[in-house]
Amino acid sequence: MTIKKIIGQVHLWLGLVSGLVVFILGVTGCIYCFEQELQNWWKADKLYVSAQKKPPLPLDNLHAIAQDQLGKEKPITRIVTPVDKQGSYQFVAFKYNAKGWNYFQQWEYNYTVYLNPYNGAVLDVENTKYTLFPIVLRLHYDLLLGKVGKQIVGWSTVMFIVLLISGLVLWWPKNKAALKQRIRFDWKKTTQWKRKNYDLHNVPGFYSLLLALCVSLTGLWFAFDWFKATVIWTANGGHIPAKEVPVNSDTLLTAQTSRILQKISDKAHQTVPAGKVFMFNLPEKENSKGTIRANIYHNADNYIKRSFLTFDQKSGELIKNKAYDTQTGAEKFTAMIYDIHVGKVLGLTGMILAFMASFIAASLPVTGFYIWWGRRKKEKKQSKTIKHSKEVSQKVMSKIS
């Protein structure tokens, strides 16, 4: 068996094993490329309000309104406040169980309360756990199957990378005449479906190769801790970065003001004036050492630039400032990986390219399967023909003898 035939067998069996998962990842990837844009349109009635000249209500007052909507048994754990005066505030309460074996057991609950920041009007109380995009995201991340699904997705992605490379070897033309057939659709009225399907597998697969590799490799970042550690080590110049020293709230303090959240919000805006979206992560009530962490995004439509602040939950004092400009090149690069994965790093053009790469990736297992199925039927037919010919030949020989 030649090397190319061996590669062909590897390509075939890896494709059959990973095909269904790759198809799911491709379809969900297509949807999630435009997640934010679709949500802005779909949820416009609760994401946007009429801009006012007056300032928003104190954040603590809005927090109290949102908490009343959910009840004390579902404490708010996250607050999202955009700088855009037309943006609503989001108060999120969720409880995650890492031991759950599927999506519905992992997320015990996940609610979002949308408020008009100017008058405290409740725009919606959303059971986010059962909305489309969180389910699509987890389907893409782990097939809704928790840790087992995450491994399936990760190793299927590895197989897909091998398929892309082996596919290029199989695609490689022997001469210029063959090259023309591999880089364009030369369909005629007489062109049979099998030939069209073959071209649909080869031509788009070739043109999307680099994009598909980029999407797949960045996808491994979310699948494997060892891959993440390797990327960080490489981006850090071959050195393991020093572990960050954790900071805690002062457990000896008592709450010094009834407007602690507003104090923290004001301080965050003063510290990072370039911020466009402020996300405040609240500690569990029973965790007296827990801090209030602020993730501040410098762009409203991507996560490329981020600053991180940490506040004491009792005093509201800033105890750690990890500004974007002080972060290492490795930290800045790894913060971009999600946006590279979905194409946002290049804006709308990148998102369209990522969408096309995901769409083609979803199509490859389908067209590849039909190629294999067609050849399988052809081989069976040829086998039957040969068997029949032998039987006829034996009968003739027996008559002659």
C-alpha positions as CSV (number, residue, x, y, z in Angstrom):
1,M,0.0,0.0,0.0
2,T,1.4,3.4,-1.0
3,I,1.8,6.3,1.4
4,K,-1.0,8.2,-0.3
5,K,-3.4,5.2,0.1
6,I,-2.5,5.0,3.8
7,I,-3.2,8.7,4.1
8,G,-6.5,8.1,2.3
9,Q,-7.5,5.4,4.8
10,V,-6.6,7.7,7.7
11,H,-8.6,10.5,6.1
12,L,-11.6,8.2,5.6
13,W,-11.8,6.7,9.0
14,L,-11.1,9.9,10.9
15,G,-13.8,11.5,8.9
16,L,-16.3,8.8,9.6
17,V,-15.5,8.9,13.4
18,S,-15.6,12.6,13.8
19,G,-18.0,13.6,11.0
20,L,-21.2,14.1,13.1
21,V,-19.4,16.1,15.7
22,V,-17.6,18.3,13.1
23,F,-21.0,18.9,11.5
24,I,-22.5,20.1,14.8
25,L,-19.5,22.3,15.5
26,G,-19.7,23.8,12.1
27,V,-23.5,24.6,12.3
28,T,-23.3,26.0,15.8
29,G,-20.2,28.0,14.9
30,C,-22.1,29.6,12.0
31,I,-24.8,30.7,14.4
32,Y,-22.5,32.0,17.1
33,C,-20.3,34.1,14.7
34,F,-23.1,36.7,14.8
35,E,-24.4,36.0,18.3
36,Q,-24.1,39.6,19.5
37,E,-25.5,41.1,16.3
38,L,-28.5,38.7,16.3
39,Q,-29.2,39.3,20.0
40,N,-29.1,43.1,19.5
41,W,-31.8,42.7,16.9
42,W,-33.7,39.9,18.6
43,K,-33.7,41.4,22.1
44,A,-33.8,45.1,21.2
45,D,-36.9,45.7,23.4
46,K,-34.9,44.7,26.5
47,L,-31.4,45.6,25.6
48,Y,-32.1,49.2,24.6
49,V,-33.9,52.1,26.3
50,S,-34.5,55.8,25.4
51,A,-31.4,57.8,26.3
52,Q,-32.0,60.4,29.1
53,K,-30.0,63.5,30.1
54,K,-30.3,62.6,33.8
55,P,-27.9,60.1,35.3
56,P,-28.9,56.5,36.0
57,L,-30.3,55.5,39.4
58,P,-27.8,54.4,42.0
59,L,-26.6,50.9,41.1
60,D,-27.5,49.7,44.6
61,N,-31.1,50.7,44.1
62,L,-31.3,49.0,40.8
63,H,-29.7,45.9,42.3
64,A,-32.4,45.8,45.0
65,I,-35.1,46.0,42.3
66,A,-33.6,43.2,40.3
67,Q,-33.1,41.1,43.4
68,D,-36.8,41.5,44.4
69,Q,-37.7,40.1,41.0
70,L,-35.7,36.9,41.6
71,G,-36.1,36.4,45.3
72,K,-33.5,35.9,48.0
73,E,-32.9,32.3,47.0
74,K,-31.3,33.4,43.7
75,P,-28.7,36.0,44.7
76,I,-27.4,38.2,41.9
77,T,-23.8,37.3,40.9
78,R,-23.1,39.5,38.0
79,I,-24.1,43.1,36.9
80,V,-23.4,44.4,33.3
81,T,-23.6,48.1,32.8
82,P,-22.8,49.5,29.3
83,V,-21.6,53.1,28.9
84,D,-24.0,53.6,26.0
85,K,-26.8,55.8,27.3
86,Q,-29.3,53.7,25.3
87,G,-28.2,50.4,27.0
88,S,-30.2,48.6,29.6
89,Y,-28.5,47.2,32.7
90,Q,-28.4,43.4,33.2
91,F,-28.5,41.7,36.6
92,V,-27.6,38.0,36.4
93,A,-28.2,35.3,38.9
94,F,-26.8,31.8,38.2
95,K,-25.7,28.7,40.0
96,Y,-23.3,26.4,38.3
97,N,-22.7,22.8,39.4
98,A,-19.4,21.5,37.9
99,K,-20.3,17.9,38.8
100,G,-23.4,17.9,36.5
101,W,-23.0,15.5,33.6
102,N,-25.0,17.6,31.2
103,Y,-26.0,21.2,30.5
104,F,-29.3,21.1,32.3
105,Q,-27.7,19.6,35.5
106,Q,-24.7,21.9,35.4
107,W,-26.7,25.0,35.3
108,E,-29.1,24.7,38.2
109,Y,-30.5,28.1,37.3
110,N,-29.5,31.1,35.2
111,Y,-31.7,34.2,35.2
112,T,-31.2,37.7,33.7
113,V,-33.2,40.8,34.8
114,Y,-33.1,43.7,32.4
115,L,-33.7,47.1,33.9
116,N,-34.1,50.6,32.6
117,P,-31.3,52.4,34.5
118,Y,-33.1,55.7,34.5
119,N,-36.4,54.7,36.2
120,G,-35.8,51.1,37.4
121,A,-38.5,49.7,35.1
122,V,-38.3,46.0,34.7
123,L,-37.9,45.2,31.0
124,D,-37.8,41.5,31.3
125,V,-37.0,38.6,33.7
126,E,-35.4,36.1,31.4
127,N,-34.8,32.4,32.2
128,T,-31.5,32.5,30.3
129,K,-30.8,28.8,30.9
130,Y,-33.4,27.9,28.2
131,T,-32.7,30.6,25.7
132,L,-31.2,29.9,22.3
133,F,-27.7,31.2,22.4
134,P,-26.5,29.7,25.7
135,I,-27.7,26.3,24.5
136,V,-26.0,26.8,21.1
137,L,-22.8,27.9,22.9
138,R,-22.7,24.8,25.2
139,L,-23.6,22.5,22.2
140,H,-20.6,24.0,20.5
141,Y,-18.5,23.7,23.6
142,D,-19.4,20.2,24.9
143,L,-22.4,18.9,23.0
144,L,-24.4,19.6,26.2
145,L,-22.7,16.6,27.8
146,G,-20.4,18.2,30.3
147,K,-16.8,17.0,30.8
148,V,-17.3,13.9,28.5
149,G,-18.7,16.1,25.7
150,K,-15.8,18.5,26.1
151,Q,-13.3,15.7,25.5
152,I,-15.4,14.5,22.5
153,V,-15.4,18.0,21.0
154,G,-11.7,18.5,21.7
155,W,-10.5,15.2,20.1
156,S,-12.9,15.6,17.2
157,T,-11.3,19.0,16.6
158,V,-7.9,17.3,16.6
159,M,-9.1,14.8,14.1
160,F,-10.5,17.6,12.0
161,I,-7.1,19.3,11.9
162,V,-5.5,16.0,10.8
163,L,-8.3,15.7,8.2
164,L,-7.5,19.2,6.8
165,I,-3.8,18.3,6.4
166,S,-4.3,14.9,5.0
167,G,-7.0,16.3,2.7
168,L,-4.5,18.8,1.3
169,V,-2.1,15.8,0.5
170,L,-4.9,13.9,-1.2
171,W,-6.1,17.1,-3.0
172,W,-2.6,17.9,-4.4
173,P,-2.7,17.7,-8.2
174,K,-0.2,15.7,-10.3
175,N,-0.1,18.3,-13.1
176,K,-1.5,21.7,-14.3
177,A,-4.5,20.0,-16.0
178,A,-5.5,18.4,-12.8
179,L,-4.9,21.7,-10.9
180,K,-7.6,23.4,-12.9
181,Q,-10.1,20.8,-11.9
182,R,-9.2,21.1,-8.2
183,I,-9.5,24.9,-7.9
184,R,-12.8,25.6,-9.7
185,F,-16.2,24.2,-10.5
186,D,-16.3,23.2,-14.1
187,W,-19.8,21.9,-14.2
188,K,-21.8,21.3,-17.4
189,K,-25.3,20.1,-18.0
190,T,-24.0,16.6,-18.4
191,T,-22.0,16.7,-15.2
192,Q,-23.2,14.0,-12.9
193,W,-24.1,14.6,-9.2
194,K,-21.3,12.4,-8.0
195,R,-18.8,14.7,-9.7
196,K,-20.5,17.8,-8.4
197,N,-20.4,16.4,-4.9
198,Y,-16.7,15.5,-5.3
199,D,-16.0,19.1,-6.3
200,L,-18.1,20.5,-3.4
201,H,-15.8,18.5,-1.1
202,N,-12.5,19.5,-2.7
203,V,-12.8,23.0,-4.0
204,P,-14.3,24.8,-0.9
205,G,-12.2,22.6,1.3
206,F,-9.0,23.9,-0.4
207,Y,-10.0,27.6,-0.2
208,S,-11.1,27.4,3.4
209,L,-8.1,25.4,4.6
210,L,-6.2,28.2,6.4
211,L,-9.3,29.7,7.9
212,A,-10.5,26.3,9.1
213,L,-7.1,25.6,10.6
214,C,-7.2,28.9,12.4
215,V,-10.7,28.3,13.8
216,S,-9.8,24.7,14.8
217,L,-6.6,25.6,16.5
218,T,-8.1,28.4,18.5
219,G,-11.0,26.1,19.4
220,L,-8.4,23.8,21.1
221,W,-7.8,26.6,23.5
222,F,-11.2,26.0,25.0
223,A,-11.0,22.2,24.9
224,F,-7.7,21.3,26.6
225,D,-5.9,22.8,29.5
226,W,-2.6,21.3,28.2
227,F,-3.1,23.2,24.9
228,K,-3.9,26.4,26.8
229,A,-0.8,26.0,28.9
230,T,1.3,25.4,25.8
231,V,0.0,28.6,24.1
232,I,0.6,30.7,27.2
233,W,4.1,29.3,27.5
234,T,4.9,30.0,23.9
235,A,3.3,33.4,23.9
236,N,5.3,34.2,27.1
237,G,8.6,33.5,25.3
238,G,9.1,30.0,26.5
239,H,8.6,30.9,30.2
240,I,5.9,29.9,32.6
241,P,4.3,33.1,33.8
242,A,4.4,33.8,37.5
243,K,1.2,33.0,39.3
244,E,-0.8,36.0,40.3
245,V,-1.0,36.7,44.0
246,P,-4.7,36.5,45.1
247,V,-6.2,39.4,47.0
248,N,-9.0,39.2,49.5
249,S,-11.5,41.5,51.2
250,D,-10.7,42.6,54.7
251,T,-12.9,40.3,56.9
252,L,-12.5,42.7,59.9
253,L,-14.5,45.5,58.1
254,T,-18.2,46.0,58.1
255,A,-20.1,47.6,55.3
256,Q,-19.2,51.3,55.4
257,T,-21.9,52.6,53.1
258,S,-25.3,51.6,51.8
259,R,-24.2,52.5,48.3
260,I,-21.2,50.2,48.0
261,L,-22.0,49.1,44.4
262,Q,-22.3,52.7,43.2
263,K,-19.1,53.6,44.9
264,I,-17.3,50.7,43.1
265,S,-19.0,51.6,39.8
266,D,-17.9,55.3,40.0
267,K,-14.3,54.2,40.9
268,A,-14.2,51.8,38.0
269,H,-15.3,54.4,35.5
270,Q,-12.7,56.9,36.9
271,T,-9.9,54.3,36.8
272,V,-10.7,53.0,33.3
273,P,-12.3,56.0,31.4
274,A,-11.9,54.1,28.1
275,G,-14.2,51.3,29.2
276,K,-17.4,50.7,27.2
277,V,-18.9,47.8,29.1
278,F,-18.5,47.2,32.8
279,M,-19.1,43.8,34.2
280,F,-19.1,43.4,38.0
281,N,-18.8,39.9,39.5
282,L,-20.1,39.7,43.0
283,P,-18.9,37.2,45.6
284,E,-21.1,34.6,47.3
285,K,-22.7,36.1,50.4
286,E,-21.1,33.6,52.7
287,N,-17.6,34.3,51.4
288,S,-16.4,37.1,53.6
289,K,-13.0,37.1,51.9
290,G,-14.5,37.3,48.4
291,T,-13.9,40.4,46.3
292,I,-16.0,42.3,43.7
293,R,-14.2,41.8,40.4
294,A,-14.8,44.2,37.5
295,N,-14.1,43.1,33.9
296,I,-14.0,46.2,31.8
297,Y,-14.2,45.9,28.0
298,H,-12.7,48.8,26.0
299,N,-14.9,47.9,23.0
300,A,-18.6,47.2,23.1
301,D,-18.5,44.6,20.3
302,N,-15.5,42.5,21.2
303,Y,-13.3,41.3,24.1
304,I,-9.9,42.2,22.6
305,K,-9.0,44.9,25.1
306,R,-9.8,44.3,28.8
307,S,-8.9,45.8,32.1
308,F,-9.5,44.1,35.4
309,L,-10.1,45.7,38.8
310,T,-10.6,44.1,42.2
311,F,-12.5,45.8,45.0
312,D,-13.0,45.1,48.7
313,Q,-16.7,44.0,49.0
314,K,-17.1,45.9,52.4
315,S,-15.2,49.1,51.9
316,G,-15.4,49.4,48.1
317,E,-11.7,50.3,48.0
318,L,-9.7,49.4,44.9
319,I,-7.2,46.7,46.0
320,K,-5.9,45.5,42.6
321,N,-5.6,47.3,39.2
322,K,-4.7,45.2,36.2
323,A,-5.0,47.8,33.5
324,Y,-4.8,46.8,29.8
325,D,-1.6,48.8,29.2
326,T,0.2,47.0,32.1
327,Q,-0.6,43.5,30.8
328,T,2.1,41.4,29.1
329,G,2.0,40.6,25.4
330,A,1.1,37.0,26.2
331,E,-1.9,38.2,28.3
332,K,-3.1,40.5,25.5
333,F,-2.7,37.7,22.9
334,T,-4.6,35.1,24.9
335,A,-7.4,37.6,25.6
336,M,-7.8,37.9,21.8
337,I,-8.3,34.1,21.2
338,Y,-12.1,34.1,21.4
339,D,-12.3,37.0,19.0
340,I,-9.9,35.3,16.6
341,H,-12.0,32.1,16.9
342,V,-15.2,33.9,15.8
343,G,-13.5,36.4,13.5
344,K,-14.3,39.6,15.4
345,V,-10.6,40.4,15.5
346,L,-11.0,41.6,11.9
347,G,-14.5,43.1,12.4
348,L,-17.3,42.3,10.1
349,T,-15.0,40.9,7.4
350,G,-13.5,38.5,9.9
351,M,-16.9,37.4,11.1
352,I,-18.0,36.7,7.5
353,L,-14.8,34.7,6.9
354,A,-15.3,32.7,10.2
355,F,-18.9,32.1,9.2
356,M,-17.8,30.8,5.8
357,A,-15.1,28.6,7.3
358,S,-17.7,27.1,9.8
359,F,-20.2,26.6,7.0
360,I,-17.7,24.8,4.8
361,A,-16.5,22.7,7.8
362,A,-20.0,21.6,8.4
363,S,-20.4,20.6,4.7
364,L,-17.2,18.6,4.5
365,P,-18.4,15.6,6.5
366,V,-21.6,15.5,4.5
367,T,-20.0,15.6,1.0
368,G,-17.2,13.3,2.3
369,F,-19.7,10.7,3.5
370,Y,-21.4,10.7,0.1
371,I,-18.1,10.2,-1.7
372,W,-17.4,7.2,0.5
373,W,-20.9,5.9,0.2
374,G,-20.8,6.2,-3.6
375,R,-17.5,4.4,-3.8
376,R,-18.7,1.7,-1.5
377,K,-21.7,1.0,-3.7
378,K,-19.5,1.0,-6.8
379,E,-17.1,-1.5,-5.2
380,K,-20.0,-3.8,-4.2
381,K,-21.4,-3.6,-7.7
382,Q,-18.0,-4.4,-9.2
383,S,-17.6,-7.3,-6.7
384,K,-21.0,-8.7,-7.7
385,T,-20.1,-8.3,-11.4
386,I,-16.8,-10.1,-11.0
387,K,-18.4,-12.9,-8.9
388,H,-21.1,-13.3,-11.6
389,S,-18.5,-13.4,-14.4
390,K,-16.6,-16.1,-12.5
391,E,-19.7,-18.2,-12.0
392,V,-20.6,-17.9,-15.7
393,S,-17.0,-18.8,-16.7
394,Q,-17.1,-21.9,-14.4
395,K,-20.4,-23.0,-15.9
396,V,-19.1,-22.7,-19.4
397,M,-15.9,-24.6,-18.6
398,S,-17.9,-27.4,-17.0
399,K,-20.0,-27.7,-20.1
400,I,-17.0,-27.8,-22.3
401,S,-15.3,-30.5,-20.2
